[in-house]
Amino acid sequence: MNFISKEFKTTLFLKFFGFLKVPMIFYCNPKVVKISEESVEIKISLKRKTKNHVGSMYFGALSVGADVTGGAIALGLIKKSKHKINLLFKDFKADFLKRAEGDVHFICNDGLLISDMIRETELSKKRVNKPISITAYVPKKLDNEPVAKFVLTLSLKAS
């Protein structure tokens, strides 16, 4: 029996990946709330490390959250595919709608699109670029009202 949740395993992976490869991820300490093949929800807590001078989440921390959220679902699907595929983000668009004055939850529901991209990459052996969407919320303060919306162009290439 497997007693360790997929969320816990993915959170540990993000911690190790951040520590070894991308220290900014480690510094922001993201935690996986929910993950499936279709969607992922990641939380970054509002703490002294992630706050700006007005007490809301610093846009750098918000950007890390969007990056990690898009990357987590893609990495999980790539691992499941058992193919060697490199992942990068080609560009990044952010709309900051409200101050993020609490723990921020980042949600990406583009798992099916990313899965299709992986299949296309495997078959064509060429780079595949598509935009994916991530929305950020502060549920304890604003319920389901977004504080930021991100569009990142995910770029996959078989290696």
Rosetta constraint file for C-alpha pairs under 8 A:
AtomPair CA 4 CA 8 HARMONIC 6.58 0.50
AtomPair CA 4 CA 9 HARMONIC 6.95 0.50
AtomPair CA 5 CA 9 HARMONIC 6.34 0.50
AtomPair CA 6 CA 10 HARMONIC 6.07 0.50
AtomPair CA 6 CA 35 HARMONIC 7.16 0.50
AtomPair CA 7 CA 11 HARMONIC 6.10 0.50
AtomPair CA 7 CA 32 HARMONIC 5.28 0.50
AtomPair CA 7 CA 33 HARMONIC 6.33 0.50
AtomPair CA 7 CA 34 HARMONIC 6.00 0.50
AtomPair CA 7 CA 35 HARMONIC 6.13 0.50
AtomPair CA 8 CA 12 HARMONIC 6.20 0.50
AtomPair CA 8 CA 32 HARMONIC 7.00 0.50
AtomPair CA 9 CA 13 HARMONIC 6.19 0.50
AtomPair CA 10 CA 14 HARMONIC 6.19 0.50
AtomPair CA 10 CA 32 HARMONIC 6.67 0.50
AtomPair CA 10 CA 72 HARMONIC 7.68 0.50
AtomPair CA 11 CA 15 HARMONIC 6.29 0.50
AtomPair CA 11 CA 30 HARMONIC 7.18 0.50
AtomPair CA 11 CA 31 HARMONIC 5.34 0.50
AtomPair CA 11 CA 32 HARMONIC 5.40 0.50
AtomPair CA 12 CA 16 HARMONIC 6.26 0.50
AtomPair CA 13 CA 17 HARMONIC 5.91 0.50
AtomPair CA 14 CA 18 HARMONIC 5.79 0.50
AtomPair CA 14 CA 25 HARMONIC 7.50 0.50
AtomPair CA 14 CA 26 HARMONIC 7.53 0.50
AtomPair CA 14 CA 30 HARMONIC 7.44 0.50
AtomPair CA 15 CA 19 HARMONIC 6.03 0.50
AtomPair CA 15 CA 25 HARMONIC 7.50 0.50
AtomPair CA 15 CA 26 HARMONIC 5.60 0.50
AtomPair CA 15 CA 29 HARMONIC 6.94 0.50
AtomPair CA 15 CA 30 HARMONIC 7.86 0.50
AtomPair CA 16 CA 20 HARMONIC 6.00 0.50
AtomPair CA 16 CA 26 HARMONIC 7.78 0.50
AtomPair CA 17 CA 21 HARMONIC 5.47 0.50
AtomPair CA 17 CA 22 HARMONIC 6.63 0.50
AtomPair CA 17 CA 26 HARMONIC 7.79 0.50
AtomPair CA 18 CA 22 HARMONIC 4.45 0.50
AtomPair CA 18 CA 23 HARMONIC 4.97 0.50
AtomPair CA 18 CA 24 HARMONIC 6.78 0.50
AtomPair CA 18 CA 25 HARMONIC 4.79 0.50
AtomPair CA 18 CA 26 HARMONIC 4.32 0.50
AtomPair CA 18 CA 27 HARMONIC 7.82 0.50
AtomPair CA 19 CA 23 HARMONIC 5.29 0.50
AtomPair CA 19 CA 25 HARMONIC 7.66 0.50
AtomPair CA 19 CA 26 HARMONIC 5.36 0.50
AtomPair CA 22 CA 26 HARMONIC 6.98 0.50
AtomPair CA 23 CA 27 HARMONIC 6.07 0.50
AtomPair CA 24 CA 28 HARMONIC 6.27 0.50
AtomPair CA 24 CA 64 HARMONIC 7.46 0.50
AtomPair CA 25 CA 29 HARMONIC 6.26 0.50
AtomPair CA 25 CA 30 HARMONIC 7.15 0.50
AtomPair CA 25 CA 64 HARMONIC 6.44 0.50
AtomPair CA 25 CA 68 HARMONIC 7.67 0.50
AtomPair CA 26 CA 30 HARMONIC 7.64 0.50
AtomPair CA 27 CA 49 HARMONIC 7.61 0.50
AtomPair CA 28 CA 44 HARMONIC 6.67 0.50
AtomPair CA 28 CA 45 HARMONIC 7.99 0.50
AtomPair CA 28 CA 49 HARMONIC 7.16 0.50
AtomPair CA 28 CA 50 HARMONIC 6.56 0.50
AtomPair CA 28 CA 61 HARMONIC 6.46 0.50
AtomPair CA 28 CA 64 HARMONIC 7.54 0.50
AtomPair CA 29 CA 44 HARMONIC 6.60 0.50
AtomPair CA 29 CA 45 HARMONIC 7.93 0.50
AtomPair CA 30 CA 42 HARMONIC 6.45 0.50
AtomPair CA 30 CA 43 HARMONIC 5.64 0.50
AtomPair CA 30 CA 44 HARMONIC 4.84 0.50
AtomPair CA 30 CA 45 HARMONIC 7.62 0.50
AtomPair CA 30 CA 65 HARMONIC 7.16 0.50
AtomPair CA 30 CA 68 HARMONIC 7.98 0.50
AtomPair CA 31 CA 42 HARMONIC 5.55 0.50
AtomPair CA 31 CA 43 HARMONIC 5.23 0.50
AtomPair CA 31 CA 44 HARMONIC 6.56 0.50
AtomPair CA 32 CA 40 HARMONIC 7.60 0.50
AtomPair CA 32 CA 41 HARMONIC 6.12 0.50
AtomPair CA 32 CA 42 HARMONIC 4.45 0.50
AtomPair CA 32 CA 43 HARMONIC 6.37 0.50
AtomPair CA 33 CA 40 HARMONIC 7.70 0.50
AtomPair CA 33 CA 41 HARMONIC 5.37 0.50
AtomPair CA 33 CA 42 HARMONIC 5.40 0.50
AtomPair CA 33 CA 43 HARMONIC 6.61 0.50
AtomPair CA 34 CA 39 HARMONIC 7.85 0.50
AtomPair CA 34 CA 40 HARMONIC 5.54 0.50
AtomPair CA 34 CA 41 HARMONIC 5.07 0.50
AtomPair CA 34 CA 42 HARMONIC 7.14 0.50
AtomPair CA 35 CA 39 HARMONIC 5.90 0.50
AtomPair CA 35 CA 40 HARMONIC 4.27 0.50
AtomPair CA 35 CA 41 HARMONIC 6.36 0.50
AtomPair CA 35 CA 73 HARMONIC 7.48 0.50
AtomPair CA 36 CA 40 HARMONIC 6.23 0.50
AtomPair CA 36 CA 73 HARMONIC 7.75 0.50
AtomPair CA 37 CA 73 HARMONIC 7.01 0.50
AtomPair CA 37 CA 76 HARMONIC 7.88 0.50
AtomPair CA 37 CA 77 HARMONIC 6.90 0.50
AtomPair CA 37 CA 111 HARMONIC 5.51 0.50
AtomPair CA 37 CA 112 HARMONIC 7.31 0.50
AtomPair CA 38 CA 109 HARMONIC 5.82 0.50
AtomPair CA 38 CA 110 HARMONIC 6.28 0.50
AtomPair CA 38 CA 111 HARMONIC 3.93 0.50
AtomPair CA 38 CA 112 HARMONIC 5.69 0.50
AtomPair CA 39 CA 73 HARMONIC 6.95 0.50
AtomPair CA 39 CA 107 HARMONIC 7.19 0.50
AtomPair CA 39 CA 108 HARMONIC 5.47 0.50
AtomPair CA 39 CA 109 HARMONIC 4.23 0.50
AtomPair CA 39 CA 110 HARMONIC 6.35 0.50
AtomPair CA 39 CA 111 HARMONIC 5.49 0.50
AtomPair CA 40 CA 69 HARMONIC 6.69 0.50
AtomPair CA 40 CA 72 HARMONIC 7.57 0.50
AtomPair CA 40 CA 73 HARMONIC 6.25 0.50
AtomPair CA 40 CA 107 HARMONIC 5.72 0.50
AtomPair CA 40 CA 108 HARMONIC 5.50 0.50
AtomPair CA 40 CA 109 HARMONIC 6.70 0.50
AtomPair CA 41 CA 69 HARMONIC 6.97 0.50
AtomPair CA 41 CA 105 HARMONIC 6.43 0.50
AtomPair CA 41 CA 106 HARMONIC 5.47 0.50
AtomPair CA 41 CA 107 HARMONIC 4.51 0.50
AtomPair CA 41 CA 108 HARMONIC 6.74 0.50
AtomPair CA 42 CA 65 HARMONIC 7.28 0.50
AtomPair CA 42 CA 69 HARMONIC 6.16 0.50
AtomPair CA 42 CA 105 HARMONIC 5.54 0.50
AtomPair CA 42 CA 106 HARMONIC 5.16 0.50
AtomPair CA 42 CA 107 HARMONIC 6.64 0.50
AtomPair CA 43 CA 65 HARMONIC 7.58 0.50
AtomPair CA 43 CA 103 HARMONIC 6.76 0.50
AtomPair CA 43 CA 104 HARMONIC 5.54 0.50
AtomPair CA 43 CA 105 HARMONIC 4.38 0.50
AtomPair CA 43 CA 106 HARMONIC 6.23 0.50
AtomPair CA 44 CA 61 HARMONIC 7.95 0.50
AtomPair CA 44 CA 65 HARMONIC 6.74 0.50
AtomPair CA 44 CA 103 HARMONIC 5.88 0.50
AtomPair CA 44 CA 104 HARMONIC 5.41 0.50
AtomPair CA 44 CA 105 HARMONIC 6.62 0.50
AtomPair CA 45 CA 50 HARMONIC 7.57 0.50
AtomPair CA 45 CA 102 HARMONIC 7.10 0.50
AtomPair CA 45 CA 103 HARMONIC 4.25 0.50
AtomPair CA 45 CA 104 HARMONIC 6.30 0.50
AtomPair CA 46 CA 50 HARMONIC 5.74 0.50
AtomPair CA 46 CA 51 HARMONIC 6.28 0.50
AtomPair CA 46 CA 56 HARMONIC 7.49 0.50
AtomPair CA 46 CA 57 HARMONIC 6.16 0.50
AtomPair CA 46 CA 101 HARMONIC 7.32 0.50
AtomPair CA 46 CA 102 HARMONIC 5.38 0.50
AtomPair CA 46 CA 103 HARMONIC 4.82 0.50
AtomPair CA 46 CA 104 HARMONIC 7.20 0.50
AtomPair CA 47 CA 51 HARMONIC 6.03 0.50
AtomPair CA 50 CA 57 HARMONIC 5.60 0.50
AtomPair CA 50 CA 58 HARMONIC 5.76 0.50
AtomPair CA 50 CA 61 HARMONIC 5.78 0.50
AtomPair CA 51 CA 55 HARMONIC 5.54 0.50
AtomPair CA 51 CA 56 HARMONIC 5.40 0.50
AtomPair CA 51 CA 57 HARMONIC 4.51 0.50
AtomPair CA 51 CA 58 HARMONIC 5.10 0.50
AtomPair CA 52 CA 56 HARMONIC 5.75 0.50
AtomPair CA 52 CA 57 HARMONIC 5.84 0.50
AtomPair CA 52 CA 58 HARMONIC 4.61 0.50
AtomPair CA 55 CA 101 HARMONIC 6.66 0.50
AtomPair CA 56 CA 99 HARMONIC 5.83 0.50
AtomPair CA 56 CA 100 HARMONIC 5.10 0.50
AtomPair CA 56 CA 101 HARMONIC 4.46 0.50
AtomPair CA 56 CA 102 HARMONIC 7.14 0.50
AtomPair CA 57 CA 61 HARMONIC 6.63 0.50
AtomPair CA 57 CA 62 HARMONIC 6.74 0.50
AtomPair CA 57 CA 99 HARMONIC 7.40 0.50
AtomPair CA 57 CA 100 HARMONIC 5.37 0.50
AtomPair CA 57 CA 101 HARMONIC 6.43 0.50
AtomPair CA 57 CA 102 HARMONIC 7.54 0.50
AtomPair CA 58 CA 62 HARMONIC 6.46 0.50
AtomPair CA 59 CA 63 HARMONIC 6.04 0.50
AtomPair CA 60 CA 64 HARMONIC 6.27 0.50
AtomPair CA 61 CA 65 HARMONIC 6.27 0.50
AtomPair CA 62 CA 66 HARMONIC 6.40 0.50
AtomPair CA 63 CA 67 HARMONIC 6.14 0.50
AtomPair CA 64 CA 68 HARMONIC 6.01 0.50
AtomPair CA 65 CA 69 HARMONIC 5.99 0.50
AtomPair CA 65 CA 106 HARMONIC 6.41 0.50
AtomPair CA 66 CA 70 HARMONIC 6.24 0.50
AtomPair CA 66 CA 106 HARMONIC 6.50 0.50
AtomPair CA 66 CA 134 HARMONIC 6.14 0.50
AtomPair CA 66 CA 135 HARMONIC 7.89 0.50
AtomPair CA 66 CA 136 HARMONIC 7.91 0.50
AtomPair CA 66 CA 150 HARMONIC 6.78 0.50
AtomPair CA 67 CA 71 HARMONIC 6.01 0.50
AtomPair CA 67 CA 152 HARMONIC 7.91 0.50
AtomPair CA 68 CA 72 HARMONIC 5.74 0.50
AtomPair CA 69 CA 73 HARMONIC 6.77 0.50
AtomPair CA 69 CA 106 HARMONIC 6.47 0.50
AtomPair CA 69 CA 107 HARMONIC 6.84 0.50
AtomPair CA 69 CA 108 HARMONIC 6.52 0.50
AtomPair CA 69 CA 134 HARMONIC 7.33 0.50
AtomPair CA 70 CA 74 HARMONIC 6.54 0.50
AtomPair CA 70 CA 108 HARMONIC 6.49 0.50
AtomPair CA 70 CA 132 HARMONIC 7.30 0.50
AtomPair CA 70 CA 133 HARMONIC 7.91 0.50
AtomPair CA 70 CA 134 HARMONIC 7.04 0.50
AtomPair CA 70 CA 152 HARMONIC 7.83 0.50
AtomPair CA 71 CA 75 HARMONIC 5.90 0.50
AtomPair CA 71 CA 87 HARMONIC 7.84 0.50
AtomPair CA 72 CA 76 HARMONIC 6.19 0.50
AtomPair CA 73 CA 77 HARMONIC 6.34 0.50
AtomPair CA 73 CA 111 HARMONIC 6.54 0.50
AtomPair CA 74 CA 78 HARMONIC 6.05 0.50
AtomPair CA 74 CA 87 HARMONIC 7.87 0.50
AtomPair CA 74 CA 111 HARMONIC 7.45 0.50
AtomPair CA 74 CA 114 HARMONIC 6.30 0.50
AtomPair CA 74 CA 115 HARMONIC 7.79 0.50
AtomPair CA 75 CA 79 HARMONIC 6.04 0.50
AtomPair CA 75 CA 87 HARMONIC 7.81 0.50
AtomPair CA 76 CA 80 HARMONIC 6.28 0.50
AtomPair CA 77 CA 81 HARMONIC 6.22 0.50
AtomPair CA 77 CA 114 HARMONIC 7.83 0.50
AtomPair CA 77 CA 115 HARMONIC 6.54 0.50
AtomPair CA 77 CA 118 HARMONIC 7.85 0.50
AtomPair CA 78 CA 82 HARMONIC 6.70 0.50
AtomPair CA 78 CA 83 HARMONIC 6.81 0.50
AtomPair CA 78 CA 84 HARMONIC 7.70 0.50
AtomPair CA 78 CA 85 HARMONIC 6.71 0.50
AtomPair CA 78 CA 118 HARMONIC 6.87 0.50
AtomPair CA 79 CA 83 HARMONIC 7.29 0.50
AtomPair CA 81 CA 118 HARMONIC 7.85 0.50
AtomPair CA 83 CA 122 HARMONIC 7.39 0.50
AtomPair CA 83 CA 158 HARMONIC 7.56 0.50
AtomPair CA 84 CA 158 HARMONIC 5.91 0.50
AtomPair CA 84 CA 159 HARMONIC 5.70 0.50
AtomPair CA 85 CA 118 HARMONIC 8.00 0.50
AtomPair CA 85 CA 121 HARMONIC 7.94 0.50
AtomPair CA 85 CA 156 HARMONIC 6.46 0.50
AtomPair CA 85 CA 157 HARMONIC 5.47 0.50
AtomPair CA 85 CA 158 HARMONIC 4.29 0.50
AtomPair CA 85 CA 159 HARMONIC 5.68 0.50
AtomPair CA 86 CA 156 HARMONIC 5.67 0.50
AtomPair CA 86 CA 157 HARMONIC 5.32 0.50
AtomPair CA 86 CA 158 HARMONIC 6.21 0.50
AtomPair CA 86 CA 159 HARMONIC 6.63 0.50
AtomPair CA 87 CA 154 HARMONIC 7.21 0.50
AtomPair CA 87 CA 155 HARMONIC 5.88 0.50
AtomPair CA 87 CA 156 HARMONIC 4.89 0.50
AtomPair CA 87 CA 157 HARMONIC 6.90 0.50
AtomPair CA 88 CA 154 HARMONIC 6.17 0.50
AtomPair CA 88 CA 155 HARMONIC 5.19 0.50
AtomPair CA 88 CA 156 HARMONIC 6.61 0.50
AtomPair CA 89 CA 152 HARMONIC 6.40 0.50
AtomPair CA 89 CA 153 HARMONIC 5.55 0.50
AtomPair CA 89 CA 154 HARMONIC 4.74 0.50
AtomPair CA 89 CA 155 HARMONIC 5.61 0.50
AtomPair CA 90 CA 129 HARMONIC 7.85 0.50
AtomPair CA 90 CA 152 HARMONIC 7.27 0.50
AtomPair CA 90 CA 153 HARMONIC 5.27 0.50
AtomPair CA 90 CA 154 HARMONIC 6.23 0.50
AtomPair CA 90 CA 155 HARMONIC 6.05 0.50
AtomPair CA 91 CA 152 HARMONIC 5.66 0.50
AtomPair CA 91 CA 153 HARMONIC 5.34 0.50
AtomPair CA 91 CA 154 HARMONIC 7.96 0.50
AtomPair CA 92 CA 150 HARMONIC 7.19 0.50
AtomPair CA 92 CA 151 HARMONIC 5.98 0.50
AtomPair CA 92 CA 152 HARMONIC 4.54 0.50
AtomPair CA 92 CA 153 HARMONIC 6.66 0.50
AtomPair CA 93 CA 150 HARMONIC 5.54 0.50
AtomPair CA 93 CA 151 HARMONIC 5.10 0.50
AtomPair CA 93 CA 152 HARMONIC 6.27 0.50
AtomPair CA 94 CA 148 HARMONIC 7.03 0.50
AtomPair CA 94 CA 149 HARMONIC 5.85 0.50
AtomPair CA 94 CA 150 HARMONIC 4.50 0.50
AtomPair CA 94 CA 151 HARMONIC 6.60 0.50
AtomPair CA 95 CA 148 HARMONIC 5.47 0.50
AtomPair CA 95 CA 149 HARMONIC 5.20 0.50
AtomPair CA 95 CA 150 HARMONIC 6.36 0.50
AtomPair CA 96 CA 147 HARMONIC 6.20 0.50
AtomPair CA 96 CA 148 HARMONIC 4.40 0.50
AtomPair CA 96 CA 149 HARMONIC 6.68 0.50
AtomPair CA 97 CA 146 HARMONIC 7.09 0.50
AtomPair CA 97 CA 147 HARMONIC 4.93 0.50
AtomPair CA 97 CA 148 HARMONIC 5.18 0.50
AtomPair CA 97 CA 149 HARMONIC 7.68 0.50
AtomPair CA 98 CA 146 HARMONIC 7.62 0.50
AtomPair CA 98 CA 147 HARMONIC 4.62 0.50
AtomPair CA 98 CA 148 HARMONIC 6.94 0.50
AtomPair CA 99 CA 147 HARMONIC 6.40 0.50
AtomPair CA 100 CA 104 HARMONIC 6.77 0.50
AtomPair CA 100 CA 137 HARMONIC 7.76 0.50
AtomPair CA 100 CA 138 HARMONIC 6.39 0.50
AtomPair CA 100 CA 147 HARMONIC 6.02 0.50
AtomPair CA 101 CA 138 HARMONIC 7.33 0.50
AtomPair CA 101 CA 141 HARMONIC 7.57 0.50
AtomPair CA 102 CA 138 HARMONIC 5.86 0.50
AtomPair CA 102 CA 140 HARMONIC 7.15 0.50
AtomPair CA 102 CA 141 HARMONIC 6.91 0.50
AtomPair CA 103 CA 138 HARMONIC 5.89 0.50
AtomPair CA 103 CA 139 HARMONIC 7.92 0.50
AtomPair CA 103 CA 140 HARMONIC 7.77 0.50
AtomPair CA 104 CA 136 HARMONIC 6.33 0.50
AtomPair CA 104 CA 137 HARMONIC 5.57 0.50
AtomPair CA 104 CA 138 HARMONIC 4.82 0.50
AtomPair CA 104 CA 139 HARMONIC 7.59 0.50
AtomPair CA 105 CA 136 HARMONIC 5.51 0.50
AtomPair CA 105 CA 137 HARMONIC 5.17 0.50
AtomPair CA 105 CA 138 HARMONIC 6.17 0.50
AtomPair CA 105 CA 139 HARMONIC 7.44 0.50
AtomPair CA 106 CA 134 HARMONIC 6.45 0.50
AtomPair CA 106 CA 135 HARMONIC 5.63 0.50
AtomPair CA 106 CA 136 HARMONIC 4.39 0.50
AtomPair CA 106 CA 137 HARMONIC 6.48 0.50
AtomPair CA 107 CA 134 HARMONIC 5.47 0.50
AtomPair CA 107 CA 135 HARMONIC 5.37 0.50
AtomPair CA 107 CA 136 HARMONIC 6.40 0.50
AtomPair CA 108 CA 132 HARMONIC 7.79 0.50
AtomPair CA 108 CA 133 HARMONIC 6.12 0.50
AtomPair CA 108 CA 134 HARMONIC 4.67 0.50
AtomPair CA 108 CA 135 HARMONIC 6.73 0.50
AtomPair CA 109 CA 133 HARMONIC 7.57 0.50
AtomPair CA 109 CA 134 HARMONIC 7.64 0.50
AtomPair CA 110 CA 114 HARMONIC 6.21 0.50
AtomPair CA 110 CA 132 HARMONIC 6.31 0.50
AtomPair CA 110 CA 133 HARMONIC 7.00 0.50
AtomPair CA 111 CA 115 HARMONIC 6.02 0.50
AtomPair CA 112 CA 116 HARMONIC 6.24 0.50
AtomPair CA 113 CA 117 HARMONIC 6.26 0.50
AtomPair CA 114 CA 118 HARMONIC 6.25 0.50
AtomPair CA 115 CA 119 HARMONIC 6.42 0.50
AtomPair CA 116 CA 120 HARMONIC 6.14 0.50
AtomPair CA 117 CA 121 HARMONIC 6.04 0.50
AtomPair CA 117 CA 128 HARMONIC 6.54 0.50
AtomPair CA 117 CA 129 HARMONIC 7.98 0.50
AtomPair CA 117 CA 130 HARMONIC 7.81 0.50
AtomPair CA 117 CA 156 HARMONIC 7.48 0.50
AtomPair CA 118 CA 122 HARMONIC 6.16 0.50
AtomPair CA 118 CA 156 HARMONIC 7.27 0.50
AtomPair CA 119 CA 123 HARMONIC 6.24 0.50
AtomPair CA 120 CA 124 HARMONIC 5.92 0.50
AtomPair CA 120 CA 125 HARMONIC 7.91 0.50
AtomPair CA 120 CA 128 HARMONIC 7.33 0.50
AtomPair CA 121 CA 125 HARMONIC 5.27 0.50
AtomPair CA 121 CA 126 HARMONIC 5.92 0.50
AtomPair CA 121 CA 127 HARMONIC 6.49 0.50
AtomPair CA 121 CA 128 HARMONIC 6.11 0.50
AtomPair CA 121 CA 156 HARMONIC 6.74 0.50
AtomPair CA 121 CA 157 HARMONIC 6.10 0.50
AtomPair CA 121 CA 158 HARMONIC 6.14 0.50
AtomPair CA 122 CA 158 HARMONIC 6.45 0.50
AtomPair CA 125 CA 157 HARMONIC 6.85 0.50
AtomPair CA 125 CA 158 HARMONIC 5.53 0.50
AtomPair CA 126 CA 157 HARMONIC 5.98 0.50
AtomPair CA 126 CA 158 HARMONIC 6.88 0.50
AtomPair CA 127 CA 155 HARMONIC 6.70 0.50
AtomPair CA 127 CA 156 HARMONIC 5.54 0.50
AtomPair CA 127 CA 157 HARMONIC 4.40 0.50
AtomPair CA 127 CA 158 HARMONIC 7.27 0.50
AtomPair CA 128 CA 155 HARMONIC 5.65 0.50
AtomPair CA 128 CA 156 HARMONIC 5.25 0.50
AtomPair CA 128 CA 157 HARMONIC 6.46 0.50
AtomPair CA 129 CA 153 HARMONIC 6.23 0.50
AtomPair CA 129 CA 154 HARMONIC 5.54 0.50
AtomPair CA 129 CA 155 HARMONIC 4.41 0.50
AtomPair CA 129 CA 156 HARMONIC 6.52 0.50
AtomPair CA 130 CA 153 HARMONIC 5.26 0.50
AtomPair CA 130 CA 154 HARMONIC 5.48 0.50
AtomPair CA 130 CA 155 HARMONIC 6.79 0.50
AtomPair CA 131 CA 151 HARMONIC 6.13 0.50
AtomPair CA 131 CA 152 HARMONIC 5.42 0.50
AtomPair CA 131 CA 153 HARMONIC 4.03 0.50
AtomPair CA 131 CA 154 HARMONIC 5.93 0.50
AtomPair CA 132 CA 151 HARMONIC 5.58 0.50
AtomPair CA 132 CA 152 HARMONIC 5.45 0.50
AtomPair CA 132 CA 153 HARMONIC 6.11 0.50
AtomPair CA 132 CA 154 HARMONIC 6.64 0.50
AtomPair CA 133 CA 149 HARMONIC 7.39 0.50
AtomPair CA 133 CA 150 HARMONIC 5.73 0.50
AtomPair CA 133 CA 151 HARMONIC 4.65 0.50
AtomPair CA 133 CA 152 HARMONIC 6.58 0.50
AtomPair CA 134 CA 149 HARMONIC 6.01 0.50
AtomPair CA 134 CA 150 HARMONIC 5.08 0.50
AtomPair CA 134 CA 151 HARMONIC 6.39 0.50
AtomPair CA 135 CA 146 HARMONIC 6.51 0.50
AtomPair CA 135 CA 147 HARMONIC 7.85 0.50
AtomPair CA 135 CA 148 HARMONIC 5.99 0.50
AtomPair CA 135 CA 149 HARMONIC 4.56 0.50
AtomPair CA 135 CA 150 HARMONIC 6.18 0.50
AtomPair CA 136 CA 146 HARMONIC 5.61 0.50
AtomPair CA 136 CA 147 HARMONIC 5.67 0.50
AtomPair CA 136 CA 148 HARMONIC 5.08 0.50
AtomPair CA 136 CA 149 HARMONIC 6.21 0.50
AtomPair CA 137 CA 142 HARMONIC 7.34 0.50
AtomPair CA 137 CA 143 HARMONIC 7.42 0.50
AtomPair CA 137 CA 144 HARMONIC 6.51 0.50
AtomPair CA 137 CA 145 HARMONIC 6.36 0.50
AtomPair CA 137 CA 146 HARMONIC 4.72 0.50
AtomPair CA 137 CA 147 HARMONIC 5.40 0.50
AtomPair CA 137 CA 148 HARMONIC 7.17 0.50
AtomPair CA 138 CA 142 HARMONIC 5.66 0.50
AtomPair CA 138 CA 143 HARMONIC 6.58 0.50
AtomPair CA 138 CA 144 HARMONIC 7.73 0.50
AtomPair CA 138 CA 145 HARMONIC 7.74 0.50
AtomPair CA 138 CA 146 HARMONIC 7.42 0.50
AtomPair CA 138 CA 147 HARMONIC 6.98 0.50
AtomPair CA 139 CA 143 HARMONIC 4.10 0.50
AtomPair CA 139 CA 144 HARMONIC 6.22 0.50
AtomPair CA 139 CA 145 HARMONIC 7.91 0.50
AtomPair CA 142 CA 146 HARMONIC 7.79 0.50
